[in-house]
């Protein structure tokens, strides 16, 4: 069940590729990454970790890319 602060938005392949490319370039350079998703602006620090998750249910497959970091106070 989604929490009230969860945000999810689907983008076209072209938009998704651009967002992923910017994220990869920022992580590669050790720089923070800024992204806006469905009107919510996020600031991802350079030390964020990335993980991949694969799920299959019947003939449906899903690959999730998850970026995690700790909130700085």
PyMOL Python script that loads the backbone (N, CA, C, O; Angstrom):
from pymol import cmd

cmd.read_pdbstr("""\
ATOM      1  N   UNK A   1       0.849  -1.191   0.000  1.00  0.00           N
ATOM      2  CA  UNK A   1       0.000   0.000   0.000  1.00  0.00           C
ATOM      3  C   UNK A   1       0.887   1.245   0.000  1.00  0.00           C
ATOM      4  O   UNK A   1       1.824   1.334   0.793  1.00  0.00           O
ATOM      5  N   UNK A   2       0.608   2.185  -0.861  1.00  0.00           N
ATOM      6  CA  UNK A   2       1.408   3.398  -0.982  1.00  0.00           C
ATOM      7  C   UNK A   2       1.148   4.339   0.197  1.00  0.00           C
ATOM      8  O   UNK A   2       0.012   4.513   0.640  1.00  0.00           O
ATOM      9  N   UNK A   3       2.219   4.928   0.682  1.00  0.00           N
ATOM     10  CA  UNK A   3       2.085   5.941   1.732  1.00  0.00           C
ATOM     11  C   UNK A   3       1.699   7.258   1.085  1.00  0.00           C
ATOM     12  O   UNK A   3       1.816   7.418  -0.130  1.00  0.00           O
ATOM     13  N   UNK A   4       1.242   8.196   1.894  1.00  0.00           N
ATOM     14  CA  UNK A   4       0.778   9.472   1.356  1.00  0.00           C
ATOM     15  C   UNK A   4       1.899  10.294   0.732  1.00  0.00           C
ATOM     16  O   UNK A   4       1.629  11.180  -0.078  1.00  0.00           O
ATOM     17  N   UNK A   5       3.169  10.017   1.096  1.00  0.00           N
ATOM     18  CA  UNK A   5       4.274  10.774   0.519  1.00  0.00           C
ATOM     19  C   UNK A   5       4.919  10.049  -0.667  1.00  0.00           C
ATOM     20  O   UNK A   5       5.917  10.527  -1.206  1.00  0.00           O
ATOM     21  N   UNK A   6       4.367   8.907  -1.079  1.00  0.00           N
ATOM     22  CA  UNK A   6       4.872   8.190  -2.242  1.00  0.00           C
ATOM     23  C   UNK A   6       4.404   8.889  -3.514  1.00  0.00           C
ATOM     24  O   UNK A   6       3.274   9.373  -3.592  1.00  0.00           O
ATOM     25  N   UNK A   7       5.285   8.934  -4.502  1.00  0.00           N
ATOM     26  CA  UNK A   7       4.967   9.547  -5.791  1.00  0.00           C
ATOM     27  C   UNK A   7       5.396   8.580  -6.882  1.00  0.00           C
ATOM     28  O   UNK A   7       6.512   8.062  -6.852  1.00  0.00           O
ATOM     29  N   UNK A   8       4.534   8.338  -7.826  1.00  0.00           N
ATOM     30  CA  UNK A   8       4.882   7.472  -8.948  1.00  0.00           C
ATOM     31  C   UNK A   8       4.330   8.082 -10.220  1.00  0.00           C
ATOM     32  O   UNK A   8       3.191   8.548 -10.251  1.00  0.00           O
ATOM     33  N   UNK A   9       5.139   8.080 -11.271  1.00  0.00           N
ATOM     34  CA  UNK A   9       4.695   8.627 -12.547  1.00  0.00           C
ATOM     35  C   UNK A   9       5.391   7.874 -13.660  1.00  0.00           C
ATOM     36  O   UNK A   9       6.588   7.595 -13.579  1.00  0.00           O
ATOM     37  N   UNK A  10       4.651   7.548 -14.686  1.00  0.00           N
ATOM     38  CA  UNK A  10       5.223   6.914 -15.870  1.00  0.00           C
ATOM     39  C   UNK A  10       5.580   7.988 -16.880  1.00  0.00           C
ATOM     40  O   UNK A  10       4.862   8.976 -17.034  1.00  0.00           O
ATOM     41  N   UNK A  11       6.689   7.789 -17.562  1.00  0.00           N
ATOM     42  CA  UNK A  11       7.155   8.717 -18.580  1.00  0.00           C
ATOM     43  C   UNK A  11       7.340   7.967 -19.894  1.00  0.00           C
ATOM     44  O   UNK A  11       7.420   6.739 -19.912  1.00  0.00           O
ATOM     45  N   UNK A  12       7.406   8.704 -20.974  1.00  0.00           N
ATOM     46  CA  UNK A  12       7.690   8.089 -22.267  1.00  0.00           C
ATOM     47  C   UNK A  12       9.102   7.498 -22.219  1.00  0.00           C
ATOM     48  O   UNK A  12       9.901   7.849 -21.350  1.00  0.00           O
ATOM     49  N   UNK A  13       9.395   6.609 -23.148  1.00  0.00           N
ATOM     50  CA  UNK A  13      10.743   6.033 -23.198  1.00  0.00           C
ATOM     51  C   UNK A  13      11.799   7.124 -23.331  1.00  0.00           C
ATOM     52  O   UNK A  13      12.842   7.066 -22.679  1.00  0.00           O
ATOM     53  N   UNK A  14      11.534   8.108 -24.168  1.00  0.00           N
ATOM     54  CA  UNK A  14      12.507   9.188 -24.389  1.00  0.00           C
ATOM     55  C   UNK A  14      12.764   9.961 -23.096  1.00  0.00           C
ATOM     56  O   UNK A  14      13.913  10.250 -22.762  1.00  0.00           O
ATOM     57  N   UNK A  15      11.692  10.298 -22.364  1.00  0.00           N
ATOM     58  CA  UNK A  15      11.846  11.033 -21.105  1.00  0.00           C
ATOM     59  C   UNK A  15      12.544  10.173 -20.048  1.00  0.00           C
ATOM     60  O   UNK A  15      13.386  10.670 -19.299  1.00  0.00           O
ATOM     61  N   UNK A  16      12.200   8.897 -19.986  1.00  0.00           N
ATOM     62  CA  UNK A  16      12.820   7.992 -19.016  1.00  0.00           C
ATOM     63  C   UNK A  16      14.310   7.835 -19.281  1.00  0.00           C
ATOM     64  O   UNK A  16      15.122   7.848 -18.356  1.00  0.00           O
ATOM     65  N   UNK A  17      14.657   7.690 -20.540  1.00  0.00           N
ATOM     66  CA  UNK A  17      16.066   7.555 -20.917  1.00  0.00           C
ATOM     67  C   UNK A  17      16.849   8.790 -20.501  1.00  0.00           C
ATOM     68  O   UNK A  17      17.957   8.674 -19.977  1.00  0.00           O
ATOM     69  N   UNK A  18      16.289   9.965 -20.726  1.00  0.00           N
ATOM     70  CA  UNK A  18      16.970  11.212 -20.357  1.00  0.00           C
ATOM     71  C   UNK A  18      17.181  11.286 -18.844  1.00  0.00           C
ATOM     72  O   UNK A  18      18.257  11.674 -18.387  1.00  0.00           O
ATOM     73  N   UNK A  19      16.157  10.915 -18.061  1.00  0.00           N
ATOM     74  CA  UNK A  19      16.270  10.941 -16.600  1.00  0.00           C
ATOM     75  C   UNK A  19      17.315   9.937 -16.115  1.00  0.00           C
ATOM     76  O   UNK A  19      18.133  10.258 -15.253  1.00  0.00           O
ATOM     77  N   UNK A  20      17.288   8.716 -16.672  1.00  0.00           N
ATOM     78  CA  UNK A  20      18.257   7.698 -16.276  1.00  0.00           C
ATOM     79  C   UNK A  20      19.680   8.097 -16.671  1.00  0.00           C
ATOM     80  O   UNK A  20      20.628   7.860 -15.921  1.00  0.00           O
ATOM     81  N   UNK A  21      19.822   8.699 -17.842  1.00  0.00           N
ATOM     82  CA  UNK A  21      21.140   9.131 -18.296  1.00  0.00           C
ATOM     83  C   UNK A  21      21.706  10.199 -17.371  1.00  0.00           C
ATOM     84  O   UNK A  21      22.881  10.146 -17.008  1.00  0.00           O
ATOM     85  N   UNK A  22      20.871  11.179 -16.982  1.00  0.00           N
ATOM     86  CA  UNK A  22      21.321  12.234 -16.072  1.00  0.00           C
ATOM     87  C   UNK A  22      21.705  11.658 -14.713  1.00  0.00           C
ATOM     88  O   UNK A  22      22.692  12.079 -14.110  1.00  0.00           O
ATOM     89  N   UNK A  23      20.912  10.686 -14.230  1.00  0.00           N
ATOM     90  CA  UNK A  23      21.223  10.040 -12.957  1.00  0.00           C
ATOM     91  C   UNK A  23      22.555   9.307 -13.045  1.00  0.00           C
ATOM     92  O   UNK A  23      23.402   9.461 -12.165  1.00  0.00           O
ATOM     93  N   UNK A  24      22.750   8.520 -14.082  1.00  0.00           N
ATOM     94  CA  UNK A  24      23.987   7.761 -14.255  1.00  0.00           C
ATOM     95  C   UNK A  24      25.190   8.691 -14.344  1.00  0.00           C
ATOM     96  O   UNK A  24      26.225   8.425 -13.733  1.00  0.00           O
ATOM     97  N   UNK A  25      25.064   9.768 -15.090  1.00  0.00           N
ATOM     98  CA  UNK A  25      26.176  10.716 -15.225  1.00  0.00           C
ATOM     99  C   UNK A  25      26.506  11.385 -13.894  1.00  0.00           C
ATOM    100  O   UNK A  25      27.679  11.565 -13.565  1.00  0.00           O
ATOM    101  N   UNK A  26      25.482  11.755 -13.126  1.00  0.00           N
ATOM    102  CA  UNK A  26      25.716  12.387 -11.824  1.00  0.00           C
ATOM    103  C   UNK A  26      26.410  11.410 -10.878  1.00  0.00           C
ATOM    104  O   UNK A  26      27.380  11.778 -10.216  1.00  0.00           O
ATOM    105  N   UNK A  27      25.927  10.174 -10.808  1.00  0.00           N
ATOM    106  CA  UNK A  27      26.551   9.179  -9.926  1.00  0.00           C
ATOM    107  C   UNK A  27      27.982   8.888 -10.353  1.00  0.00           C
ATOM    108  O   UNK A  27      28.865   8.740  -9.508  1.00  0.00           O
ATOM    109  N   UNK A  28      28.215   8.805 -11.652  1.00  0.00           N
ATOM    110  CA  UNK A  28      29.555   8.536 -12.171  1.00  0.00           C
ATOM    111  C   UNK A  28      30.534   9.644 -11.787  1.00  0.00           C
ATOM    112  O   UNK A  28      31.696   9.371 -11.484  1.00  0.00           O
ATOM    113  N   UNK A  29      30.067  10.894 -11.800  1.00  0.00           N
ATOM    114  CA  UNK A  29      30.905  12.046 -11.467  1.00  0.00           C
ATOM    115  C   UNK A  29      30.975  12.295  -9.963  1.00  0.00           C
ATOM    116  O   UNK A  29      31.744  13.144  -9.513  1.00  0.00           O
ATOM    117  N   UNK A  30      30.172  11.556  -9.172  1.00  0.00           N
ATOM    118  CA  UNK A  30      30.136  11.779  -7.728  1.00  0.00           C
ATOM    119  C   UNK A  30      29.421  13.073  -7.375  1.00  0.00           C
ATOM    120  O   UNK A  30      29.759  13.732  -6.391  1.00  0.00           O
ATOM    121  N   UNK A  31      28.433  13.431  -8.181  1.00  0.00           N
ATOM    122  CA  UNK A  31      27.690  14.675  -7.976  1.00  0.00           C
ATOM    123  C   UNK A  31      26.255  14.370  -7.552  1.00  0.00           C
ATOM    124  O   UNK A  31      25.735  13.300  -7.869  1.00  0.00           O
ATOM    125  N   UNK A  32      25.610  15.292  -6.843  1.00  0.00           N
ATOM    126  CA  UNK A  32      24.202  15.095  -6.502  1.00  0.00           C
ATOM    127  C   UNK A  32      23.335  15.181  -7.760  1.00  0.00           C
ATOM    128  O   UNK A  32      23.756  15.706  -8.791  1.00  0.00           O
ATOM    129  N   UNK A  33      22.130  14.659  -7.649  1.00  0.00           N
ATOM    130  CA  UNK A  33      21.205  14.592  -8.771  1.00  0.00           C
ATOM    131  C   UNK A  33      19.876  15.193  -8.333  1.00  0.00           C
ATOM    132  O   UNK A  33      19.383  14.906  -7.242  1.00  0.00           O
ATOM    133  N   UNK A  34      19.315  16.009  -9.176  1.00  0.00           N
ATOM    134  CA  UNK A  34      18.017  16.635  -8.900  1.00  0.00           C
ATOM    135  C   UNK A  34      17.027  16.145  -9.944  1.00  0.00           C
ATOM    136  O   UNK A  34      17.317  16.154 -11.141  1.00  0.00           O
ATOM    137  N   UNK A  35      15.844  15.714  -9.481  1.00  0.00           N
ATOM    138  CA  UNK A  35      14.825  15.208 -10.385  1.00  0.00           C
ATOM    139  C   UNK A  35      13.451  15.660  -9.892  1.00  0.00           C
ATOM    140  O   UNK A  35      13.216  15.774  -8.689  1.00  0.00           O
ATOM    141  N   UNK A  36      12.567  15.909 -10.822  1.00  0.00           N
ATOM    142  CA  UNK A  36      11.191  16.247 -10.477  1.00  0.00           C
ATOM    143  C   UNK A  36      10.295  15.129 -10.992  1.00  0.00           C
ATOM    144  O   UNK A  36      10.332  14.781 -12.172  1.00  0.00           O
ATOM    145  N   UNK A  37       9.482  14.567 -10.081  1.00  0.00           N
ATOM    146  CA  UNK A  37       8.574  13.483 -10.429  1.00  0.00           C
ATOM    147  C   UNK A  37       7.168  13.895 -10.027  1.00  0.00           C
ATOM    148  O   UNK A  37       6.888  14.106  -8.847  1.00  0.00           O
ATOM    149  N   UNK A  38       6.298  14.006 -10.996  1.00  0.00           N
ATOM    150  CA  UNK A  38       4.902  14.375 -10.749  1.00  0.00           C
ATOM    151  C   UNK A  38       4.804  15.625  -9.886  1.00  0.00           C
ATOM    152  O   UNK A  38       3.980  15.691  -8.974  1.00  0.00           O
ATOM    153  N   UNK A  39       5.641  16.614 -10.172  1.00  0.00           N
ATOM    154  CA  UNK A  39       5.600  17.886  -9.465  1.00  0.00           C
ATOM    155  C   UNK A  39       6.370  17.929  -8.156  1.00  0.00           C
ATOM    156  O   UNK A  39       6.464  18.990  -7.539  1.00  0.00           O
ATOM    157  N   UNK A  40       6.928  16.793  -7.711  1.00  0.00           N
ATOM    158  CA  UNK A  40       7.704  16.758  -6.468  1.00  0.00           C
ATOM    159  C   UNK A  40       9.190  16.773  -6.806  1.00  0.00           C
ATOM    160  O   UNK A  40       9.672  15.908  -7.538  1.00  0.00           O
ATOM    161  N   UNK A  41       9.917  17.757  -6.272  1.00  0.00           N
ATOM    162  CA  UNK A  41      11.338  17.894  -6.557  1.00  0.00           C
ATOM    163  C   UNK A  41      12.135  17.115  -5.513  1.00  0.00           C
ATOM    164  O   UNK A  41      11.924  17.264  -4.310  1.00  0.00           O
ATOM    165  N   UNK A  42      13.061  16.274  -6.002  1.00  0.00           N
ATOM    166  CA  UNK A  42      13.903  15.444  -5.145  1.00  0.00           C
ATOM    167  C   UNK A  42      15.366  15.785  -5.367  1.00  0.00           C
ATOM    168  O   UNK A  42      15.789  16.088  -6.483  1.00  0.00           O
ATOM    169  N   UNK A  43      16.122  15.730  -4.298  1.00  0.00           N
ATOM    170  CA  UNK A  43      17.561  15.971  -4.354  1.00  0.00           C
ATOM    171  C   UNK A  43      18.260  14.709  -3.881  1.00  0.00           C
ATOM    172  O   UNK A  43      18.215  14.372  -2.697  1.00  0.00           O
ATOM    173  N   UNK A  44      18.905  14.013  -4.803  1.00  0.00           N
ATOM    174  CA  UNK A  44      19.568  12.753  -4.517  1.00  0.00           C
ATOM    175  C   UNK A  44      21.058  13.037  -4.301  1.00  0.00           C
ATOM    176  O   UNK A  44      21.714  13.571  -5.195  1.00  0.00           O
ATOM    177  N   UNK A  45      21.601  12.688  -3.131  1.00  0.00           N
ATOM    178  CA  UNK A  45      23.012  12.960  -2.873  1.00  0.00           C
ATOM    179  C   UNK A  45      23.928  12.041  -3.684  1.00  0.00           C
ATOM    180  O   UNK A  45      23.508  10.991  -4.170  1.00  0.00           O
ATOM    181  N   UNK A  46      25.168  12.455  -3.816  1.00  0.00           N
ATOM    182  CA  UNK A  46      26.140  11.704  -4.606  1.00  0.00           C
ATOM    183  C   UNK A  46      26.435  10.332  -4.013  1.00  0.00           C
ATOM    184  O   UNK A  46      26.882   9.438  -4.732  1.00  0.00           O
ATOM    185  N   UNK A  47      26.194  10.145  -2.710  1.00  0.00           N
ATOM    186  CA  UNK A  47      26.497   8.854  -2.076  1.00  0.00           C
ATOM    187  C   UNK A  47      25.296   7.905  -2.048  1.00  0.00           C
ATOM    188  O   UNK A  47      25.308   6.920  -1.309  1.00  0.00           O
ATOM    189  N   UNK A  48      24.274   8.185  -2.833  1.00  0.00           N
ATOM    190  CA  UNK A  48      23.103   7.304  -2.914  1.00  0.00           C
ATOM    191  C   UNK A  48      23.534   5.949  -3.476  1.00  0.00           C
ATOM    192  O   UNK A  48      24.500   5.860  -4.233  1.00  0.00           O
ATOM    193  N   UNK A  49      22.804   4.893  -3.096  1.00  0.00           N
ATOM    194  CA  UNK A  49      23.094   3.559  -3.621  1.00  0.00           C
ATOM    195  C   UNK A  49      21.988   3.152  -4.589  1.00  0.00           C
ATOM    196  O   UNK A  49      20.835   3.561  -4.450  1.00  0.00           O
ATOM    197  N   UNK A  50      22.367   2.338  -5.571  1.00  0.00           N
ATOM    198  CA  UNK A  50      21.435   1.890  -6.597  1.00  0.00           C
ATOM    199  C   UNK A  50      21.338   0.367  -6.536  1.00  0.00           C
ATOM    200  O   UNK A  50      22.352  -0.325  -6.449  1.00  0.00           O
ATOM    201  N   UNK A  51      20.118  -0.142  -6.582  1.00  0.00           N
ATOM    202  CA  UNK A  51      19.925  -1.593  -6.630  1.00  0.00           C
ATOM    203  C   UNK A  51      18.902  -1.927  -7.705  1.00  0.00           C
ATOM    204  O   UNK A  51      18.087  -1.089  -8.091  1.00  0.00           O
ATOM    205  N   UNK A  52      18.960  -3.152  -8.176  1.00  0.00           N
ATOM    206  CA  UNK A  52      18.062  -3.637  -9.215  1.00  0.00           C
ATOM    207  C   UNK A  52      17.282  -4.814  -8.664  1.00  0.00           C
ATOM    208  O   UNK A  52      17.831  -5.653  -7.949  1.00  0.00           O
ATOM    209  N   UNK A  53      15.999  -4.875  -8.998  1.00  0.00           N
ATOM    210  CA  UNK A  53      15.137  -5.960  -8.542  1.00  0.00           C
ATOM    211  C   UNK A  53      14.342  -6.486  -9.727  1.00  0.00           C
ATOM    212  O   UNK A  53      13.753  -5.711 -10.481  1.00  0.00           O
ATOM    213  N   UNK A  54      14.326  -7.793  -9.888  1.00  0.00           N
ATOM    214  CA  UNK A  54      13.578  -8.428 -10.971  1.00  0.00           C
ATOM    215  C   UNK A  54      12.461  -9.259 -10.363  1.00  0.00           C
ATOM    216  O   UNK A  54      12.683  -9.995  -9.401  1.00  0.00           O
ATOM    217  N   UNK A  55      11.265  -9.145 -10.916  1.00  0.00           N
ATOM    218  CA  UNK A  55      10.112  -9.927 -10.474  1.00  0.00           C
ATOM    219  C   UNK A  55       9.425 -10.526 -11.686  1.00  0.00           C
ATOM    220  O   UNK A  55       9.365  -9.913 -12.751  1.00  0.00           O
ATOM    221  N   UNK A  56       8.908 -11.738 -11.506  1.00  0.00           N
ATOM    222  CA  UNK A  56       8.129 -12.363 -12.577  1.00  0.00           C
ATOM    223  C   UNK A  56       6.903 -13.001 -11.963  1.00  0.00           C
ATOM    224  O   UNK A  56       6.989 -13.723 -10.969  1.00  0.00           O
ATOM    225  N   UNK A  57       5.764 -12.725 -12.566  1.00  0.00           N
ATOM    226  CA  UNK A  57       4.503 -13.312 -12.144  1.00  0.00           C
ATOM    227  C   UNK A  57       3.797 -13.791 -13.405  1.00  0.00           C
ATOM    228  O   UNK A  57       3.271 -12.986 -14.174  1.00  0.00           O
ATOM    229  N   UNK A  58       3.787 -15.096 -13.614  1.00  0.00           N
ATOM    230  CA  UNK A  58       3.222 -15.635 -14.849  1.00  0.00           C
ATOM    231  C   UNK A  58       4.044 -15.167 -16.032  1.00  0.00           C
ATOM    232  O   UNK A  58       5.257 -15.374 -16.077  1.00  0.00           O
ATOM    233  N   UNK A  59       3.379 -14.534 -16.991  1.00  0.00           N
ATOM    234  CA  UNK A  59       4.102 -14.045 -18.167  1.00  0.00           C
ATOM    235  C   UNK A  59       4.455 -12.560 -18.058  1.00  0.00           C
ATOM    236  O   UNK A  59       4.959 -11.973 -19.015  1.00  0.00           O
ATOM    237  N   UNK A  60       4.194 -11.951 -16.899  1.00  0.00           N
ATOM    238  CA  UNK A  60       4.533 -10.543 -16.696  1.00  0.00           C
ATOM    239  C   UNK A  60       5.846 -10.422 -15.931  1.00  0.00           C
ATOM    240  O   UNK A  60       6.036 -11.061 -14.896  1.00  0.00           O
ATOM    241  N   UNK A  61       6.746  -9.599 -16.452  1.00  0.00           N
ATOM    242  CA  UNK A  61       8.049  -9.387 -15.830  1.00  0.00           C
ATOM    243  C   UNK A  61       8.224  -7.924 -15.488  1.00  0.00           C
ATOM    244  O   UNK A  61       7.680  -7.044 -16.156  1.00  0.00           O
ATOM    245  N   UNK A  62       8.993  -7.671 -14.433  1.00  0.00           N
ATOM    246  CA  UNK A  62       9.201  -6.293 -13.979  1.00  0.00           C
ATOM    247  C   UNK A  62      10.643  -6.133 -13.500  1.00  0.00           C
ATOM    248  O   UNK A  62      11.166  -6.985 -12.782  1.00  0.00           O
ATOM    249  N   UNK A  63      11.270  -5.046 -13.901  1.00  0.00           N
ATOM    250  CA  UNK A  63      12.604  -4.684 -13.446  1.00  0.00           C
ATOM    251  C   UNK A  63      12.490  -3.334 -12.764  1.00  0.00           C
ATOM    252  O   UNK A  63      12.102  -2.347 -13.389  1.00  0.00           O
ATOM    253  N   UNK A  64      12.826  -3.289 -11.491  1.00  0.00           N
ATOM    254  CA  UNK A  64      12.803  -2.036 -10.736  1.00  0.00           C
ATOM    255  C   UNK A  64      14.219  -1.565 -10.510  1.00  0.00           C
ATOM    256  O   UNK A  64      15.099  -2.360 -10.180  1.00  0.00           O
ATOM    257  N   UNK A  65      14.444  -0.284 -10.683  1.00  0.00           N
ATOM    258  CA  UNK A  65      15.710   0.353 -10.338  1.00  0.00           C
ATOM    259  C   UNK A  65      15.411   1.222  -9.133  1.00  0.00           C
ATOM    260  O   UNK A  65      14.573   2.121  -9.200  1.00  0.00           O
ATOM    261  N   UNK A  66      16.092   0.956  -8.035  1.00  0.00           N
ATOM    262  CA  UNK A  66      15.819   1.657  -6.791  1.00  0.00           C
ATOM    263  C   UNK A  66      17.058   2.455  -6.357  1.00  0.00           C
ATOM    264  O   UNK A  66      18.166   1.921  -6.297  1.00  0.00           O
ATOM    265  N   UNK A  67      16.850   3.712  -6.062  1.00  0.00           N
ATOM    266  CA  UNK A  67      17.926   4.590  -5.583  1.00  0.00           C
ATOM    267  C   UNK A  67      17.594   4.942  -4.137  1.00  0.00           C
ATOM    268  O   UNK A  67      16.508   5.444  -3.851  1.00  0.00           O
ATOM    269  N   UNK A  68      18.539   4.675  -3.217  1.00  0.00           N
ATOM    270  CA  UNK A  68      18.290   4.910  -1.791  1.00  0.00           C
ATOM    271  C   UNK A  68      19.354   5.818  -1.209  1.00  0.00           C
ATOM    272  O   UNK A  68      20.518   5.790  -1.607  1.00  0.00           O
ATOM    273  N   UNK A  69      18.907   6.638  -0.236  1.00  0.00           N
ATOM    274  CA  UNK A  69      19.814   7.480   0.516  1.00  0.00           C
ATOM    275  C   UNK A  69      19.143   7.856   1.829  1.00  0.00           C
ATOM    276  O   UNK A  69      17.927   7.732   1.978  1.00  0.00           O
ATOM    277  N   UNK A  70      19.939   8.308   2.761  1.00  0.00           N
ATOM    278  CA  UNK A  70      19.415   8.739   4.060  1.00  0.00           C
ATOM    279  C   UNK A  70      19.099  10.216   3.997  1.00  0.00           C
ATOM    280  O   UNK A  70      19.836  11.005   3.408  1.00  0.00           O
ATOM    281  N   UNK A  71      17.989  10.573   4.615  1.00  0.00           N
ATOM    282  CA  UNK A  71      17.595  11.982   4.722  1.00  0.00           C
ATOM    283  C   UNK A  71      18.568  12.679   5.649  1.00  0.00           C
ATOM    284  O   UNK A  71      18.831  12.217   6.759  1.00  0.00           O
ATOM    285  N   UNK A  72      19.099  13.795   5.179  1.00  0.00           N
ATOM    286  CA  UNK A  72      20.040  14.575   6.004  1.00  0.00           C
ATOM    287  C   UNK A  72      19.253  15.580   6.824  1.00  0.00           C
ATOM    288  O   UNK A  72      18.363  16.259   6.312  1.00  0.00           O
ATOM    289  N   UNK A  73      19.590  15.667   8.106  1.00  0.00           N
ATOM    290  CA  UNK A  73      18.845  16.597   8.970  1.00  0.00           C
ATOM    291  C   UNK A  73      19.474  17.960   9.021  1.00  0.00           C
ATOM    292  O   UNK A  73      18.965  18.849   9.703  1.00  0.00           O
TER     293      UNK A  73
END
""", "prot")
cmd.dss("prot")
cmd.show_as("cartoon", "prot")
cmd.util.cbc("prot")
cmd.orient("prot")
